[in-house]
Amino acid sequence: MLRGLDISDMLIIERLELDFQPGLNVLTGETGAGKSILLDSLGFVLGWRGRADLVRQGAAQGEVTAWFDLPEGHPAHAVLEEAGLPGGDELILRRINTAEGRKTAWVNDRRCSGEVLRQLSETLVELHGQHDDRGLLNPRGHRAILDDFAQLDTLRARTRAAWTDRSRTRKAVEAAAKVQEEIRAEEEFLRYAVAELDKLAPEEGEEAELDTKRRVMQAAEKIRADVVNAYEAMGNNGAEAQMADAFRWLDGAADRAEGALDEPMAALNRAMIELDLAMEGVVRAIEVMSFDERELEDAEERLFAIRALARKHDVMPDTLAGFADTLRAKLETLDASDARQAALQAEAKAADAAYETAADALGDARRAAAVRLDRAVSAELAPLKMERAVFATLIENEAPGPEGRDAVSFTVATNPGAPSGPLNKIASGGELSRFLLALKVCLTQAQSGLTLIFDEIDRGVGGATADAVGRRLAALAQDGQVLVVTHSPQVAALGAHHWRVEKSVRDGMTTTDVVPLGREERVDEVARMVSGDTITDAAREAARALLSA
């Protein structure tokens, strides 16, 4: 419940502080006095999108503060908790707009975004007027209104999930078919290429190994003879024999040399050992250089085959093995694609069936809710002097979507036998006001803790009809809080609390004030609404009669 509104330097409001009460709160005043500015200011602090030039001329910034009672269980508590904002039994919203257009907001003295304000406002205030901004006059919003009336959140969420699954499986079928088509277009090439690669069976690093082996064998042809000659020079007919003879001669003389030959003999012995090591290495080199000429031909043939195949597929020789795996995987995908496609189509068919089931359940629930809504609105129309009018919720089939397959629109017929049509085209101004009031009452019955604001909902009606509208608003306010901006004396007289919005000029500056009215002040205000600028005694008597009715 809205308990108060504090406005500073907004448009032509210099400073206002208003305390609202439970029940029916009425705001009246002459056209242009500033009633709409109050709603603009309230909308600003609630985060609604509206006019940009809100700051009073000459002021550095405008500020609006609103405070609400929040009973336990009020839906605003969940919004506060999700946003990480402090709660309690009172909610204080404050928002500043600088002359440069910068906006800053606080909730219970904690900074917050305009989006959080808008989320809170949906749980706090419902604004309604002939130029409805909440979707009642826009057929595009009628389905959501019906769903909210019937509390179909669960069925709607189930349908959305089924639609998402349906879309996903259909995309998977299309994607798999596209891949299958692309691979099938190159199937002949793939099978030939894989067979060719499998036949060659190249291995990673093989090209480099073959190249090294080939160069070694080519070099070996040229140097092997020299290496063999070197081995023979070191062997039994060469250095090894001569060193053995030298060692034998020295050994025979050593006994008579008094140790003079010990060191030379030791050195010669080491030389003989090193010679043996050298000969062993040369033997191994000779073995390496020993090859069959056919082996060189085979190595060259395979090396050239690998390089040619790499050029053919425009890949590096070292990546041929991986390239073969890639082509083989494509073939495996193609070979398995029929079974995969069948499985995906079965999954898509199951998803289609699940969506149809969910959409059918949602549609059935909407049609049942439409009957209840039509009955509820009809019951509300009778006390509004429209007992012969017909309100009907029309549900037609439309293309499937995440919200089901139902197009919903509100239609009316104002007189028996008259054709029905869209709500926003058939009803006149006064009739439209009453249709919207009846519909609004039905739609807000399930909502608790909302402050309902009606902006000139009674425009275009008068006399007994205006009285009926006022009485329905008063009845609606018995269990909550209703704020009404009105030009109708019948509606104003039924208010439990009454404020007059008036405009004045002080020091050359136009300002708006809001004055709470006592009993006699209400008489004069209602009389002004009855008779105009000149308040007569008859108008006062009429006002007293309305106020005491």
C-alpha positions in Angstrom: 0.0 0.0 0.0 1.3 3.5 -1.0 1.6 5.5 2.2 3.3 8.6 1.0 4.8 10.6 -1.8 7.4 13.3 -1.5 8.1 15.4 -4.6 10.7 18.1 -5.0 11.5 20.2 -8.1 9.6 18.1 -10.6 8.1 20.0 -13.6 5.9 22.7 -11.9 6.0 21.1 -8.5 8.3 22.8 -6.1 7.6 20.7 -3.0 4.8 18.3 -2.2 4.4 15.8 0.6 1.3 13.6 0.4 0.1 11.0 2.8 -2.3 8.4 1.3 -4.7 6.2 3.2 -6.3 2.8 2.6 -9.6 2.9 0.7 -10.6 5.1 -2.1 -8.3 8.2 -2.5 -9.6 10.8 -4.9 -7.6 13.5 -6.7 -9.6 16.3 -8.5 -8.8 19.6 -10.0 -9.2 21.7 -13.1 -7.8 20.6 -16.4 -4.1 21.5 -16.5 -3.8 21.9 -12.7 -1.1 19.2 -12.7 -2.8 15.9 -11.8 -0.9 14.1 -14.6 2.4 15.5 -13.1 1.7 13.6 -9.9 1.4 10.4 -11.9 4.5 11.3 -13.9 6.4 11.7 -10.6 5.1 8.5 -9.2 6.0 6.7 -12.4 9.5 8.2 -12.2 10.2 6.9 -8.7 8.8 3.5 -9.8 11.2 3.3 -12.7 8.6 3.6 -15.4 9.7 5.0 -18.8 8.2 8.4 -19.4 9.0 12.0 -20.3 12.6 13.0 -20.0 12.2 16.7 -19.1 11.1 16.2 -15.5 13.3 18.6 -13.6 11.7 22.0 -12.6 13.1 24.9 -14.6 16.0 26.5 -12.7 16.5 23.5 -10.3 19.7 21.5 -10.3 17.8 18.2 -9.8 14.4 16.8 -9.1 13.7 14.2 -6.5 10.8 11.9 -5.7 10.4 9.6 -2.7 7.6 7.1 -2.2 7.1 4.8 0.7 4.9 1.7 0.9 3.7 -0.7 3.6 4.9 -4.2 2.9 3.0 -6.9 4.8 4.4 -10.3 5.3 4.2 -12.4 2.2 4.0 -9.4 -0.2 5.6 -10.3 -3.6 7.9 -7.3 -3.3 9.9 -9.2 -0.7 11.0 -11.8 -3.3 12.2 -9.0 -5.6 14.2 -7.4 -2.8 15.8 -10.7 -1.9 16.7 -11.6 -5.4 18.3 -8.1 -5.9 20.2 -8.4 -2.6 18.4 -5.4 -1.1 17.3 -4.9 2.5 13.6 -5.7 3.3 11.3 -5.0 6.2 7.7 -4.0 6.7 8.3 -0.7 5.0 9.7 0.0 1.5 11.2 3.4 0.7 12.0 4.3 -2.9 14.0 7.4 -3.8 15.0 8.6 -7.3 16.9 11.7 -8.4 17.0 13.2 -11.9 19.6 15.8 -12.5 19.1 18.7 -15.0 21.6 17.0 -17.3 19.3 13.9 -17.3 21.4 11.6 -15.1 19.2 9.3 -12.9 20.0 7.7 -9.6 17.8 5.4 -7.5 17.8 4.0 -4.0 15.7 1.3 -2.4 15.8 1.4 1.4 18.9 3.6 1.2 20.7 1.1 -1.0 21.6 2.1 -4.6 19.8 0.1 -7.3 19.0 0.1 -11.0 15.9 1.4 -12.8 15.2 -2.2 -13.8 14.9 -3.2 -10.1 12.5 -0.3 -9.6 10.4 -1.5 -12.5 10.3 -5.1 -11.1 9.2 -3.7 -7.7 6.6 -1.5 -9.3 4.9 -4.5 -10.8 4.2 -5.8 -7.3 3.2 -2.4 -5.9 1.1 -0.4 -8.3 -1.2 -1.0 -11.2 -2.0 2.1 -13.3 -4.9 2.1 -15.6 -6.8 4.6 -17.7 -8.6 5.0 -21.0 -5.2 5.2 -22.7 -4.2 1.9 -21.1 -0.5 1.2 -21.0 -0.7 -2.2 -19.6 -1.9 -4.1 -22.6 -5.7 -4.2 -22.2 -6.3 -2.3 -25.4 -3.5 -4.0 -27.3 -4.6 -7.4 -28.6 -1.0 -8.6 -28.6 -1.1 -8.6 -24.8 -4.4 -10.3 -24.4 -3.0 -13.8 -24.3 -0.6 -12.9 -21.4 -3.5 -11.2 -19.6 -5.7 -14.4 -19.9 -2.8 -16.5 -18.8 -2.1 -14.3 -15.7 -5.9 -14.4 -14.9 -5.9 -18.2 -15.0 -2.4 -18.5 -13.3 -1.1 -20.7 -16.1 2.6 -20.2 -15.4 3.3 -23.9 -15.0 1.6 -24.9 -18.2 3.1 -22.0 -20.1 6.6 -22.9 -18.8 6.0 -26.5 -19.8 5.0 -25.4 -23.3 8.0 -23.2 -23.7 10.3 -26.0 -22.7 8.7 -28.4 -25.1 9.0 -25.7 -27.9 12.7 -25.3 -27.1 13.2 -29.1 -27.3 11.2 -29.3 -30.5 13.2 -26.5 -32.1 16.5 -28.1 -30.9 15.7 -31.6 -32.3 14.5 -30.1 -35.6 17.7 -28.2 -36.0 19.6 -31.3 -35.2 17.8 -33.2 -38.0 18.4 -30.4 -40.5 22.1 -30.1 -39.5 22.6 -33.9 -39.8 20.9 -33.9 -43.2 23.1 -31.1 -44.4 26.3 -32.9 -43.2 25.1 -36.1 -44.8 24.4 -34.3 -48.1 27.8 -32.6 -48.1 29.7 -35.8 -47.4 27.6 -37.8 -49.9 28.6 -35.3 -52.5 32.2 -36.2 -52.1 31.7 -39.9 -51.2 33.4 -41.2 -54.4 36.5 -39.1 -53.7 36.6 -40.0 -50.0 36.4 -43.8 -50.7 39.2 -43.6 -53.4 41.4 -41.3 -51.3 41.0 -43.4 -48.2 41.8 -46.6 -50.1 44.9 -44.9 -51.6 46.1 -43.7 -48.2 45.4 -47.0 -46.6 47.4 -48.8 -49.3 50.4 -46.5 -48.7 49.8 -46.3 -44.9 52.1 -43.4 -44.2 53.3 -42.9 -40.7 54.1 -39.7 -38.8 57.8 -38.8 -39.2 58.3 -41.5 -41.9 59.1 -38.9 -44.6 62.0 -37.5 -42.6 63.3 -41.0 -41.8 63.2 -42.1 -45.4 64.9 -38.9 -46.5 67.8 -39.4 -44.0 68.1 -43.1 -44.9 68.2 -42.3 -48.6 70.9 -39.7 -48.2 73.0 -42.1 -46.0 72.8 -44.8 -48.6 73.6 -42.4 -51.4 76.7 -41.2 -49.5 77.6 -44.7 -48.5 78.1 -45.7 -52.2 80.8 -43.0 -52.5 82.7 -43.5 -49.2 82.4 -47.2 -48.4 85.6 -48.1 -50.4 87.6 -45.5 -48.5 86.4 -46.8 -45.2 87.3 -50.4 -46.2 90.8 -49.3 -47.2 91.2 -47.5 -43.9 90.1 -50.6 -42.1 92.7 -52.7 -44.0 95.4 -50.2 -43.2 94.6 -50.6 -39.5 94.2 -54.4 -39.7 96.5 -57.5 -39.6 98.3 -56.3 -42.7 98.7 -52.8 -41.5 99.1 -50.8 -38.3 97.8 -53.4 -36.0 100.6 -55.9 -37.2 103.3 -53.3 -37.0 102.3 -52.2 -33.6 102.3 -55.8 -32.4 105.7 -56.4 -33.8 107.0 -53.2 -32.1 105.6 -54.2 -28.8 107.2 -57.7 -29.1 110.6 -56.2 -29.9 110.4 -53.8 -27.0 109.2 -56.5 -24.6 112.3 -58.6 -25.5 114.6 -55.8 -24.7 112.8 -54.5 -21.6 114.6 -56.8 -19.1 118.0 -55.2 -20.1 116.8 -51.6 -20.3 116.6 -51.1 -16.5 113.0 -49.7 -16.8 113.7 -47.2 -19.6 111.1 -48.9 -21.9 108.3 -49.3 -19.3 106.6 -46.0 -20.2 107.0 -46.3 -24.0 105.5 -49.9 -23.7 102.6 -48.6 -21.6 101.9 -45.9 -24.2 102.1 -48.4 -27.0 99.7 -50.7 -25.2 97.1 -47.8 -24.8 97.6 -47.0 -28.5 96.8 -50.6 -29.4 93.6 -50.5 -27.3 92.5 -47.3 -29.0 93.3 -48.8 -32.4 91.0 -51.8 -31.5 88.2 -49.3 -30.6 88.7 -47.4 -33.8 88.6 -50.7 -35.8 85.4 -51.7 -34.1 83.7 -48.4 -35.0 84.9 -48.7 -38.6 83.4 -52.2 -38.8 80.1 -50.9 -37.6 80.3 -48.1 -40.2 81.0 -50.6 -42.9 78.0 -52.7 -41.8 75.8 -49.6 -41.9 77.1 -48.7 -45.3 76.5 -52.2 -46.5 73.0 -52.3 -48.2 71.3 -53.9 -51.1 70.8 -51.5 -54.0 67.2 -52.6 -54.1 66.8 -51.2 -50.6 67.8 -47.7 -51.9 65.3 -48.0 -54.7 62.5 -49.0 -52.3 63.3 -46.1 -50.0 63.3 -43.7 -52.8 60.1 -45.1 -54.3 58.2 -44.8 -51.0 59.6 -41.4 -50.2 58.5 -40.0 -53.6 55.1 -41.7 -53.2 54.5 -40.0 -49.8 55.6 -36.6 -51.1 53.4 -37.0 -54.2 50.4 -37.9 -52.2 51.0 -35.0 -49.8 51.1 -32.6 -52.8 48.0 -34.1 -54.3 46.0 -33.4 -51.1 47.8 -30.1 -50.3 49.0 -31.2 -46.9 52.4 -31.7 -45.3 53.8 -35.2 -45.7 54.0 -35.5 -41.9 50.2 -35.0 -41.6 49.1 -37.6 -44.2 48.3 -40.1 -41.5 46.1 -37.6 -39.6 44.5 -36.5 -42.9 43.7 -40.1 -43.6 42.0 -40.4 -40.2 39.9 -37.3 -41.0 38.7 -38.7 -44.3 38.0 -42.0 -42.7 36.0 -40.3 -40.0 33.9 -38.6 -42.7 33.2 -41.9 -44.3 32.3 -43.5 -41.0 29.9 -40.5 -40.4 28.4 -41.1 -43.8 28.1 -44.9 -43.3 26.4 -44.2 -39.9 24.3 -41.3 -41.1 21.2 -43.2 -42.1 20.9 -44.7 -38.6 21.8 -41.4 -37.0 19.2 -39.6 -39.1 16.6 -42.1 -38.2 17.4 -41.7 -34.5 17.3 -37.9 -34.7 14.0 -38.0 -36.6 12.5 -40.3 -34.0 13.7 -37.8 -31.3 12.2 -34.9 -33.2 8.9 -36.8 -33.6 8.8 -37.4 -29.9 9.6 -33.7 -29.2 6.8 -32.7 -31.6 4.4 -35.0 -29.8 5.4 -33.6 -26.4 4.9 -30.0 -27.7 1.5 -30.9 -29.1 0.5 -32.4 -25.8 1.7 -29.3 -23.8 0.2 -26.9 -26.3 -3.1 -28.8 -26.2 -3.2 -28.7 -22.4 -2.4 -25.0 -22.4 -5.0 -24.3 -25.0 -7.7 -26.3 -23.1 -6.8 -24.4 -19.9 -7.0 -21.1 -21.8 -10.5 -21.9 -23.2 -11.7 -22.9 -19.8 -10.2 -19.7 -18.3 -11.8 -17.6 -21.0 -15.3 -18.9 -20.0 -14.6 -17.9 -16.4 -13.2 -14.5 -17.4 -16.2 -13.8 -19.6 -18.6 -14.7 -16.8 -16.6 -12.6 -14.3 -16.5 -9.6 -16.6 -20.3 -9.9 -17.3 -21.0 -9.9 -13.6 -19.0 -6.7 -13.2 -20.8 -5.0 -16.1 -24.2 -5.2 -14.6 -23.6 -2.8 -11.7 -21.8 -0.5 -14.2 -25.2 0.0 -16.1 -24.0 -2.3 -19.0 -26.0 -5.4 -18.2 -27.0 -5.9 -21.8 -23.4 -5.7 -23.1 -21.5 -8.8 -24.0 -17.8 -9.4 -23.3 -16.2 -12.4 -24.9 -12.7 -13.8 -25.1 -12.0 -15.0 -28.6 -9.4 -17.8 -29.0 -8.3 -18.8 -32.5 -5.6 -21.0 -33.8 -2.3 -19.5 -34.9 1.1 -20.7 -35.9 2.8 -22.7 -33.2 5.3 -20.9 -31.0 6.8 -21.0 -27.5 3.5 -19.7 -26.0 1.4 -22.3 -27.8 -0.9 -22.1 -30.8 -3.6 -19.8 -29.4 -4.3 -16.2 -30.5 -6.4 -14.4 -27.8 -8.4 -11.2 -28.2 -11.0 -9.5 -26.1 -14.2 -8.7 -28.1 -17.3 -6.8 -27.0 -20.8 -6.1 -28.2 -22.4 -3.1 -26.6 -26.0 -3.8 -27.5 -28.2 -6.9 -28.1 -28.0 -7.9 -31.8 -25.0 -5.6 -32.4 -22.0 -7.2 -34.0 -19.1 -7.9 -31.7 -15.6 -6.6 -32.4 -12.3 -5.7 -30.9 -12.4 -4.0 -27.5 -10.5 -1.0 -28.7 -12.7 -0.4 -31.8 -16.3 -1.2 -30.8 -16.8 0.6 -27.5 -17.3 4.4 -27.2 -15.3 6.4 -24.7 -17.7 5.9 -21.8 -18.4 2.3 -22.6 -14.7 1.6 -23.0 -14.0 3.0 -19.5 -16.6 0.7 -18.0 -15.4 -2.4 -19.9 -11.8 -1.7 -18.8 -12.8 -1.1 -15.2 -14.8 -4.4 -15.2 -11.9 -6.2 -16.8 -9.4 -4.6 -14.5 -11.4 -5.6 -11.4 -11.4 -9.3 -12.6 -7.7 -9.3 -13.4 -6.6 -7.9 -10.0 -8.8 -10.0 -7.8 -6.0 -12.6 -7.4 -3.3 -9.9 -6.8 -2.7 -8.9 -3.2 -1.0 -5.7 -1.9 -1.5 -3.8 -5.2 -2.3 -0.1 -5.1 -4.7 0.5 -8.1 -4.5 3.8 -9.8 -7.3 4.8 -12.2 -6.5 7.9 -14.4 -9.8 9.4 -15.5 -11.4 6.0 -15.9 -14.7 7.7 -15.7 -14.1 10.0 -18.7 -17.1 10.1 -21.1 -19.7 9.0 -18.5 -22.0 10.9 -16.2 -25.1 10.8 -14.1 -26.2 7.3 -12.9 -23.4 5.7 -14.9 -20.7 7.8 -13.3 -22.3 7.0 -9.9 -22.1 3.3 -10.8 -18.4 3.6 -11.7 -17.7 5.4 -8.5 -19.5 2.8 -6.4 -17.6 0.0 -8.1 -14.3 1.8 -7.4 -15.3 2.3 -3.8 -16.2 -1.4 -3.4 -12.9 -2.3 -5.0 -11.1 -0.1 -2.5 -12.7 -1.7 0.6 -10.1 -4.4 0.8 -7.1 -2.4 -0.4 -6.2 1.0 -1.8 -7.4 2.8 -4.9 -6.2 6.2 -6.2 -8.5 7.9 -8.7 -7.9 10.9 -10.8 -11.3 12.1 -11.8 -13.4 14.9 -13.2 -16.7 13.3 -12.2 -18.5 14.7 -9.1 -20.2 11.4 -8.6 -16.9 9.5 -8.4 -15.3 12.2 -6.3 -18.1 12.2 -3.7 -17.6 8.5 -3.1 -14.0 8.9 -2.1 -12.9 8.2 1.5 -10.1 10.7 1.2 -10.0 13.7 -1.2 -7.2 16.0 -2.4 -7.6 18.9 -4.7 -4.8 19.6 -7.2 -4.5 23.3 -7.9 -2.1 25.6 -9.9 -0.9 29.0 -8.8 1.6 31.7 -9.8 4.0 33.0 -7.2 6.8 35.4 -8.0 6.2 34.8 -11.7 6.6 31.0 -11.3 3.8 28.5 -11.9 3.6 25.8 -9.2 1.2 23.0 -8.4 -0.1 22.2 -4.9 -2.1 19.4 -3.6 -4.5 20.2 -0.8 -6.2 17.7 1.4 -9.9 18.6 1.8 -12.1 18.5 4.8 -15.9 18.1 4.8 -16.9 21.6 3.8 -14.0 21.9 1.4 -15.1 18.8 -0.3 -18.6 20.3 -0.7 -17.1 23.3 -2.5 -14.9 21.1 -4.7 -17.7 18.7 -5.7 -20.0 21.7 -6.3 -17.3 23.2 -8.6 -17.2 19.9 -10.5 -21.0 20.1 -10.8 -21.4 23.7 -11.9 -18.1 24.9 -13.1 -16.2 28.1 -12.0 -19.3 29.7 -10.4 -20.4 27.7 -7.4 -24.1 28.2 -6.7 -26.1 27.3 -3.7 -27.9 24.7 -5.8 -24.5 23.2 -6.7 -23.6 23.0 -3.1 -26.8 21.3 -2.3 -26.2 18.8 -5.1 -22.7 18.3 -3.7 -24.0 17.6 -0.2 -26.5 15.2 -1.6 -23.8 13.3 -3.5 -21.5 13.3 -0.4 -24.2 11.9 1.9 -25.5 9.3 -0.6 
